[in-house]
Amino acid sequence: MKKRSGKAAGVKPRTRVPLKRAQVVRSSPLQAVFLVGFMGAGKSSVGRALGQQLNWVFEDLDDRIERREGRSIAEIFGNSGEAAFRCAEHSALVQLLEELRGGGARIIALGGGAFVQKENASLLKAAGVPTIFLDAAVDELWQRCCLQASKTGAERPLLRSEKQFRELYQTRRKSYSQASTTLQTGGRSVDAIAAEIVERLGLKRIAIRQEQGEVE
């Protein structure tokens, strides 16, 4: 009976090493939200509204790519091809995640094909950041894109064929569905969508920004 008292001869008491607290601090998630989805899903519009509600910096990854490359997305595709663009896109995403590890809060809109690339999706999953798939009926996405193109005068090759537009949406939708959260945007205001993201993720507004960025 004495041997079961925990004081048996030759048995040393266990020593607890306080490593868990330090591990939690090092593995704390980045303060960021990534918006993914097809053309016309509202990634930029919702991202700006979300930035305004939270006082977080908003960034479009395509803008970063253009700054890094010194040319437009259309020029990269036209002169260097899609493979070169995807390489530049991945490098820009790696750089962005490194910056986020230094602190600050940011909302990032990804290009329509970025999350479809397995290496990008894996990178975001490993970083532990929430990814929000903004979705809507393909008819509404088509109408939104056509309306935007007519207002801005921008030429988007994918809008030359509605059939191609629909086929690409269906092809990419499976990859988008791997995001951590899916929100329907059809017939909803960007402010309402942004508010739902805040509520679902439990995001907090910050009083003072720690970094410079787009002011909403």
C-alpha positions in Angstrom: 0.0 0.0 0.0 2.8 2.4 0.8 4.3 1.9 -2.7 1.0 3.3 -4.2 1.2 6.5 -2.2 3.3 8.2 -4.9 6.4 8.2 -2.7 7.7 4.8 -3.7 11.5 4.4 -3.4 13.4 5.1 -6.5 10.6 7.0 -8.3 11.5 10.7 -9.0 8.6 13.2 -9.0 7.7 14.4 -12.5 8.9 17.9 -13.4 6.6 20.1 -15.5 8.3 22.2 -18.1 6.3 25.4 -18.9 6.6 25.3 -22.7 2.9 25.4 -23.6 2.5 29.1 -23.0 5.4 30.1 -25.2 4.2 27.7 -27.9 0.8 29.3 -28.0 2.3 32.8 -28.3 4.5 31.8 -31.2 1.7 30.0 -33.1 -0.9 32.8 -32.6 -2.9 33.4 -35.8 -2.2 36.4 -38.1 -4.6 39.2 -37.9 -5.9 39.0 -41.4 -8.9 38.0 -43.6 -8.5 36.8 -47.2 -11.4 37.2 -49.6 -11.7 34.7 -52.5 -14.1 34.2 -55.3 -14.9 34.6 -59.0 -15.1 37.8 -61.0 -18.0 40.0 -59.8 -18.2 38.4 -56.4 -17.5 41.7 -54.7 -14.1 41.0 -53.1 -12.8 44.5 -53.5 -16.1 46.2 -52.6 -16.7 44.0 -49.5 -13.0 44.3 -48.6 -13.2 48.1 -48.5 -16.4 48.0 -46.5 -14.9 45.6 -44.1 -11.8 47.7 -43.7 -14.0 50.7 -42.9 -16.0 48.9 -40.3 -12.9 47.5 -38.6 -10.4 50.3 -39.3 -8.1 47.6 -40.9 -6.0 48.1 -44.0 -7.4 46.8 -47.2 -5.2 45.5 -50.0 -5.9 43.9 -53.4 -3.1 41.4 -54.1 -3.2 42.3 -57.8 -2.2 45.8 -56.9 0.8 44.5 -55.1 1.8 42.3 -58.0 1.6 45.3 -60.4 3.8 47.4 -58.0 6.4 44.6 -57.7 6.5 43.9 -61.4 6.2 47.5 -62.6 3.5 46.6 -65.2 -0.2 45.9 -65.3 -1.7 42.4 -64.9 -2.8 42.5 -68.5 0.8 43.3 -69.6 2.2 40.4 -67.5 -0.3 38.0 -69.1 0.2 39.4 -72.6 3.9 39.6 -72.6 5.0 36.9 -70.3 2.1 34.4 -70.2 0.0 33.0 -67.4 2.8 30.9 -65.9 4.9 34.0 -65.3 1.9 35.7 -63.7 1.2 32.8 -61.4 4.8 32.8 -60.2 4.7 36.6 -59.5 1.3 36.1 -57.8 2.7 33.4 -55.5 5.8 35.5 -54.6 3.6 38.5 -53.8 1.5 36.3 -51.5 4.6 34.9 -49.7 5.9 38.5 -49.2 2.5 39.6 -47.8 2.3 36.8 -45.3 5.8 37.6 -44.1 4.7 41.2 -43.5 1.7 40.1 -41.6 3.8 38.1 -39.2 5.3 41.5 -38.2 2.0 42.7 -36.9 -0.9 44.8 -38.1 -4.4 44.0 -39.3 -5.3 43.6 -42.9 -8.0 42.5 -45.3 -6.8 41.1 -48.6 -8.7 40.5 -51.8 -7.2 37.7 -54.0 -7.5 37.6 -57.8 -10.1 35.2 -59.2 -7.5 32.5 -60.0 -5.2 32.9 -56.9 -7.0 30.5 -54.5 -7.4 28.0 -57.3 -3.6 27.5 -57.3 -2.9 24.6 -54.9 0.4 26.1 -53.6 -1.4 29.4 -52.7 -4.3 27.6 -50.9 -1.8 25.4 -49.0 0.2 28.5 -48.0 -2.9 30.2 -46.6 -4.0 27.1 -44.8 -0.6 26.7 -43.2 -0.7 30.4 -42.1 -3.9 29.7 -40.3 -5.7 32.8 -41.7 -9.5 32.8 -42.4 -10.4 32.6 -46.1 -13.9 33.8 -47.1 -15.5 32.6 -50.3 -17.9 35.2 -51.6 -20.3 33.6 -54.0 -23.4 34.4 -56.0 -25.4 32.9 -58.9 -23.4 32.9 -62.1 -26.1 35.0 -63.8 -25.7 37.7 -61.3 -21.9 37.6 -61.5 -22.1 37.9 -65.3 -24.4 40.9 -65.0 -22.2 42.6 -62.4 -19.1 42.2 -64.5 -20.8 43.5 -67.7 -22.2 46.5 -65.8 -18.8 47.3 -64.3 -17.1 47.0 -67.7 -19.5 49.3 -69.3 -19.1 51.9 -66.6 -15.3 51.9 -66.5 -14.6 51.1 -70.1 -12.2 48.3 -69.1 -11.8 45.5 -71.5 -11.8 42.0 -69.9 -11.2 39.1 -72.2 -13.4 36.7 -70.2 -16.4 38.9 -70.9 -16.2 38.3 -74.6 -17.9 34.9 -74.2 -20.7 34.2 -71.6 -20.3 30.5 -72.2 -16.6 30.6 -71.3 -17.4 32.8 -68.3 -19.9 30.2 -67.0 -17.6 27.2 -67.7 -14.7 28.8 -65.8 -16.9 29.7 -62.9 -18.0 26.1 -62.6 -14.4 24.9 -62.9 -13.1 27.2 -60.2 -16.1 26.9 -57.8 -14.9 23.6 -56.3 -11.6 25.2 -55.3 -13.3 28.2 -53.8 -15.5 25.9 -51.7 -12.4 24.8 -49.9 -12.3 28.2 -48.1 -12.9 28.3 -44.4 -16.2 30.2 -44.8 -18.7 30.7 -47.6 -21.0 33.7 -47.9 -23.7 34.3 -50.4 -23.6 37.9 -51.8 -26.5 37.8 -54.2 -28.9 40.7 -53.8 -27.1 42.0 -50.6 -25.3 45.2 -49.9 -21.6 45.2 -49.3 -22.1 46.7 -45.8 -24.4 43.8 -44.8 -21.9 41.2 -46.1 -19.0 42.9 -44.3 -21.1 43.0 -41.1 -21.8 39.3 -41.3 -18.1 38.6 -41.7 -17.3 40.6 -38.6 -20.0 38.7 -36.7 -19.0 35.2 -37.9 -15.3 35.6 -37.2 -15.7 37.7 -34.1 -13.4 40.4 -35.5 -12.6 43.5 -33.5 -12.3 47.1 -34.6 -8.9 48.7 -33.9 -8.6 52.3 -32.7 -5.3 53.1 -34.2 -3.7 51.5 -37.3 -0.2 50.1 -36.8 0.6 50.4 -40.6 -0.2 52.6 -43.5 -2.6 51.4 -46.2 -5.7 52.2 -48.2 -7.9 54.6 -46.3 -11.6 53.8 -46.6 
